[in-house]
Every structure is written in structure tokens, then in C-alpha cells.
Amino acid sequence: MPMKSLRMALLGFVAPLALATTTLAQEAQPPAPAITPGVLTVPDVQTIPAAAPATPAVVPIPEVWAPVPRNSQGRTAYGLYLAGRSALANGEGSRGAAYLAEVSRLTPEQPSVRQQTFMASLISGDLDDAARTAPAGDGVSPVIGEAGRLVSVIQTFAQGDARDALSSLKARPIQPPHALGATLVTPWIAAEAGDWDLALADPAPGSSAEVGQLQRYNQAQLLEIRRRHDEADAAFKALVALAPTQTIFRIEYGAFLERRGRREDALALYAAAPDAGRRTIFAPVIARAGARGRPPKLTTIREGAADALNNSAAVLGGVGLGEFAAVYIRMALSVAPSDGLRMKLGEALTEARLTSAARAAYADVSQDDPLVYAIARTQIGLSFAQDDKFEEALGEYEKALAAMPDNPGLAQQVAGMLLQLQRYDESLAILNAPVLARAGQGAETHFLRGAAYESLGRMPEAEAELWAALQLQPNNPTILNYLGYLWVDSGTRVAEGAAMIARAHAAAPNDGNIQDSLGWAQFRQGQYEIAVSTLEDAVAKEPANAEINDHLGDAYWQVGRQREAGFQWNRVLTLDPDAERKAGVEKKLVEGLGPLTPVSAETESAETTSGAAGVASVAAGN
């Protein structure tokens, strides 16, 4: 039986997702501040709902709207509203926001539409439009109303009018639940406006420990900007003592020491970090400082304000507003754009299942840092792969590899996607290139190379590579299943292959593809009744898999259930089978299955001997 549907399922999991991305992450660790300019991890983000107003005075939509509100092109408010909601549901934030804005203009008496328009503008990143459409007045939820006021303040600041922004904050402070964001960003706006007394004021009592640390972090940075270095030193030192495991505080204090010419003190501070941090984040920092590299530049006021908003996004989850994380990161980008923030925005939008917006955020990442650019393009590629847009995914993976051509993880990622697209020769060319074909190559590379050889009919080489992968990861269910199925399906080493598949199934009992392999091994050995039960369970787990349904039809035929066999084969034709499987099924529907001879130890012995010799020969490099 052809292995294509099983192979594609395995490669779709193993190559682009499990193997390549993991390798990339393991082999190239970016400095934390470049990717994570804040202190905490951005919380989970969910799609932002339109908040329900308390008891707004809403003019109800009449049963018969006469005249029906229409725009200049004759489109009705109803139609535009439905189009807007549909666009938002499909992740097309900008398009949805534009539709809803038009509905809001046509139906100004409907505050709920205005609130939805505001939220859509926030999600799509049109903060200027969000500031213009921000709902206000009685009946507007503080979640929405105060968000609108904060956005207006931040946009005023971003456009260069810090004094006006500060005046708005002083005249009417931002209220909960968005008071936190205002609290953290206000000192930076005050500094830009020249109000240094407010900028450097001690945190007000009553803040949580987490928020208090962020406020003191801002204060230490602003003291350095103001050139009050002794006070900044004391503030940083106290902060690190208070929160010794917060890596960003230690990194920023070290950077301050380096800028003050105290490199040895900085190195001692970095070296005293917890072991986990020193192995990853601190390794490049220590290497740069030890080599007497240039100290990190001083944070600007705008960068500090953006960092404060990003940190606010990270804290929001703890107060039940994790869905606003993307909005706060959008505001941070408006103040001081950076690739680090674009990466954070992509993560937040991905969590919110706003796929198109997330891709756009990642696509905005520049090529200034090849690693960051490669990670961004990989994320876009993974997004396309999850939508079965494999050509688009390959294009993104190739952009990542072009940025870092010597990265094995990225090369492996491209090779895996080429296999998914059945471009086997091209995949093999990458797998055999020096970036991957080198001493110490991992099980993943051997596995993909074996799959490519198998797809090209080069069985001895395929077996050797898959066997080499299995020696490196002897309990990996994917490798056990793939090699075991190859032996069972080809009729060579059936008993050994069946045993390997049984081990794979025991390790991954919920995997329908592996259960199919187990059922097919039973079928090939003449255990038809058992195979029926196993394959029925496999179909229940993977009902849309053409190969598994085909196998179940064969098993039904062999136990005398011809009517059910025909049903299964007819079902295969509805599941978009490849041309070879389609032709085989159509033939079975006309002719049925002829008598089969189960594979026994005797019938496979000759081929087993030659196959084993081939594995040994190729594995030895002969």
C-alpha cells in the first residue's frame, strides 16, 4: 500500500513544527532584551469582546427601518455590520474596523456599534481612529471608556505633545481598570514634558509588590537620564536586592555600571545571576562585557514609555484583562517602534487567534538582527502551515534560511516543508548539504533524509537513515512507526516492523496514524479479525484520512463484510485521495480484492536477509 497519506501526516508534525523550530531555538538563543523588552511574560490573550454597557439609553433598532440607512454606495447599515463582524471573525481587523466605522456613522444612536468600532480599531492597530471613536458618557463600561481615554493620551504623547498629554492625566486621572498603564507611563510623559518632580517622585504607597518594582525600575532609569548617577546607582542596587531573579533588572543595572566605566562590577553582577539565567540570557551579555565591547546605550524617554506600556501588558492578566495585552503593545509601538515589540505583538495576536494581524506584525520585523528576523518569518511560516498553505509556508521558511544560511534548524525546516510538498529531490539536496550532513547530526535530520530516500524509492538508503535515527532516539514513536510501517508495507521484516509499531502505539496510544500502522501490520500477517477492530479505532481517531479508511475497507473484505468494504472504499473517494490511491480504490470497487497470502517468517526471510545487509552496508558508508 502507498504510504503517502501517513508520510504527509508525520512530516507535517515532525518537520516544520516539532523538529526544526526546536532546533532553531536550541541552537541560537537571542539576548532577552532584544525579544522581550519587558519584565514579565505577556499573558494569554483572548479575542477582545465588546463590553456590555451597564444600562445605556439606546434607541432600539425599529422593526421596519424607514428609510434604511445606506452609505454613498447604497450599502445598508445591516449589510455593512454583518460584513464587519465577518471580517473580524476571519482575522481581518483593519477591514472589519472600516466597515464598523461606517455603520457607526450611519447609526450614531447605537452606542454598542460605536464601542465595537473602537475595539476593532484598537485590535487592527489604527490608534488614531480609535482615539477619534473612543466612546464616552453615561452607560459606557470603564473597561472601554477608560481604555479610550488612555489611548487618546498616548496618541497625543506619541505625536509630540507631552505637555498636553500630561495635562489630560492631571486634570482627570485614568481610572481602573486601566489605571495601572497610566501609573507606569506617567513618569515618562512627565519627563518629556519637563516636570521632573513628578517624573522622579517615589511610588505612591499601596501598590502591589510587582507594580512597585516596576515603578522603582522606571525611577532608576529616569534618575540616570537626569544624570543623578549616585541616586540611580542606589535605586538599581536596591531593586536587584529586592528582586534578584528578575533578569531585566540585573541586566539594566549592569548596563548602567558599564556606562559608568565600572565594567568589572558589571561582570560580577552578571556572574551572580541564577544558573538558569547565566546559561542563556546572560551568556552573550557576559561575553560582550568581557571582550570590552561597547556598553548598551542609555534608554531614551520614549523607549522607557514604550517599555512601561509593554510591562503593563504583561501585568494585565493578573487583573483579568489579559485580552488587552495586544492593545497595550500597539500603544507601545506607537510611542517607540522596535522589532522586539513587533515580536511581542505577533505573539499576543497569535494567542488571540487573530491570524492575519499576527502575520502582519511579524512581517513588519526588520532584517537588522538576522536571528530575530528568522524567528519572525518562521512564525509566519508555521501559521501558514497550520492553515495547510504549504507553498506560502515554504516561502517564509526560505526567507528565514536566507537570513541565516548556516543555521541547521532553519535548513531542516525548509527540507521538511519540501517533503510535505513532495519535492523530494530538492529536500534531499538540502539534507545532504554541509549545513546538515555533518558529524553529530541529529535524529531529526536522519529521519527526514530517510523519508526523502523512501519517497524516491531508494529503499536501502532510506532504511539506513531511519535506522540511524532510531539508534539516536530508540523510543521515538514517530521513528518507530515510520520504519516499522515501511518494513510491514513492503513485506520485508514484517514481524520486526510489527513489533516496532506495537512499541510506537504503546508510547502514543491516541495517535490514529500509528494505530493504522498497527492494524495494517496485523492485516499483512493475516490477523484480519484483529485488524478490523484496530483499524475501526484508527478511523474513529482520524475519520478524514483516506489511507486509513482504505485499509479498513480491505480488512472488511477479508472477513467477508463486502458491503461494508464497498462503503469504506466509496468513502475514500470523498476524502481527496492522491491519484494512485484513487485508481486502486476504483479498481477494488469493480473487482473486489483477490486472494491474499499473509506474510510469514518464511515468505519474508529472503528479502529480510538482503534488506538487513543493505542497511548495514549503507550505514557503514559502503
Steps between C-alpha positions, in 0.01 A plus 500: 500500500625855429622688807429853382220604732681355801824661393342839452336485841830413663702760316239765567558439870865409517672727251363852512367498855668261739849472361609811317364761734638318803842476341500869411406595853765275652784603273451876501386677814430873446586746776185545704470878471497477120193277503347574836537866583289466813526325832230238490354262248203628303192323636265291295289714270149426391289666238386834637125512544288808479430593861136508597396848619333519839161652412554725197222706357486326165257585228380155391531403136146511363337195349459694177782748441369771271694630333762225527838658584725471194847628413588685182541170314153388604612236750276464804608531861386143556717370217801704605467382859488134396795552267696662781431223748587237239831673422588516870416131543738420213783700658472793256507769768557807281225405258256420779578826680435698180160337453397559860617861489268556206213334688569727798479809278170378354349411841638748757215414737643149552775517767574128482607540138729787599659283769556216255650745251739627766611151597545396137720805438709411804552143387582600143757751623332817379550689826427839346157378392451334839574830673244675278228238554561438872159463672425726793209599719247328717455130450843438350689227684823621668681217323420674172470863604826518698681307227385767257631778724838326543533448126426870441768602752759264352430615145536863606836413658609292200425792268737724696276689744613367837375809687146461370507128580620571855236769546230248409636253754516762775157642426332162508714199593431174318276279714500123550529262335755692289652704783803268509608589147462869576693463828800342329512730197430832677859555630632469146243741360581739787872478421436583134281791609776630728323426830789319666356525849210282392720280284733413789242485779505193723229241429177562687437257787252221449635357174547126468854365532513435126379846401722663762806331348408628155456853635843490669651361181361799308629736770853357483509540122370858518757591767775394261345698215492801733871434574439445870735203487555431871126486560453282193769262623332470839159447340624226266691326780194498726282366219733208423517417870121509520444284188821302435339261250361770269758487223409830336570694823845339527577556133401868516701559819800336335456718193492806727826389665663445161397847384659638818827324417456231769535198272639265766210580733260429215663165422478400866131594501429293187697202633295503822176438310313170553647210303211469255527865406878492470486213252264676263429870529818598678744302282513755214493789749801363687680425171453857375601664826796264546624589152476869590222555248300819482259539795127502421372845420300701748122454474322800351187648655283365220654154525436505873137597444457218248662258745259614774202428274642162408549416866141606562391252234686226688328582829148526357434128521524516878209745518278316252581713194743278314299556181628859492867396472508552123342845537767615747777367277342691209521816711863424584579465130333832433736667749828325409491235225741207537534147371481367854155652540392376158592148609300542822205629301515202267496266801205679660297505178575133439371418846190704418455290183522811285706318242517758222588779744769282661656427162502871420673577831770241438539618140587849628809368680810641330813314393722699737548192719509187279397271786196705599401532133537123451284424803233742376492341155489155656197601703323618184592173332363294787178700481462424129585132556227473762257630236629241247651779288823314447637697206464823697658332802796388290551855373524629857736222609724578203515866603606390847771273359626774267553722806695226684626254236726313743225421752422124500157545654387731222646276230318204653178703506522571126586136424200381699261730316642393162423142603146609592467639147640176350802681358727218609812571295511861619452389858776242472736760353463708817522198730825394332649851501784578746271696734324172592720214374767532764633313800263488791184556296185429697231237471271755335737546205545124454123456518425761235775370273362148538151621412635674190686188386192285561287739295747469213496119520859479627415244767843385622603861563164577658527207740856596595404858583188401691700238689762764588221729627363216711838434659510863616139499624408134558168578667376766259151382390513690170825335392393158628173528309652626177771238469269227629232591246755507219605144581144376544363668189785380278464143631855487635577452869126502575524345846775741607314794351178397674681483834638851446154631416359337813762687705407824324131444572571430867689831519233699310168315537289794385679545167268378224778469241705273724191291577443466126855368463429245774181387329674475165778289654233266637334488158826420322554209739151359433351608834193642326245499785742677734595740220132597453467601864831691500423683175147592612655675800751671271223630273314630806811705586573613142167484315616719209814298424465332161771239560357378831150470351648307207675261735178442695319418174762238417467348846119487471531319166730236644256412779208471260340839565501602134214752523682691773823478304330667206367772728852571632652507151229734377573722799867512402400662170338787693819571699716645220730197455812528283479368144662164579268424790195619306577265211557207734176558688298534180643169382405331830146634474466322164701184560521464878814361663662185374631231733788617719787302643593617851866579548668245722851463629574264211368722222690801622826327592680548171418866469575554868850370456573720200330799663702465819817476297403815315439689824836391638679584177357850463533573871868411476537738208563230237 
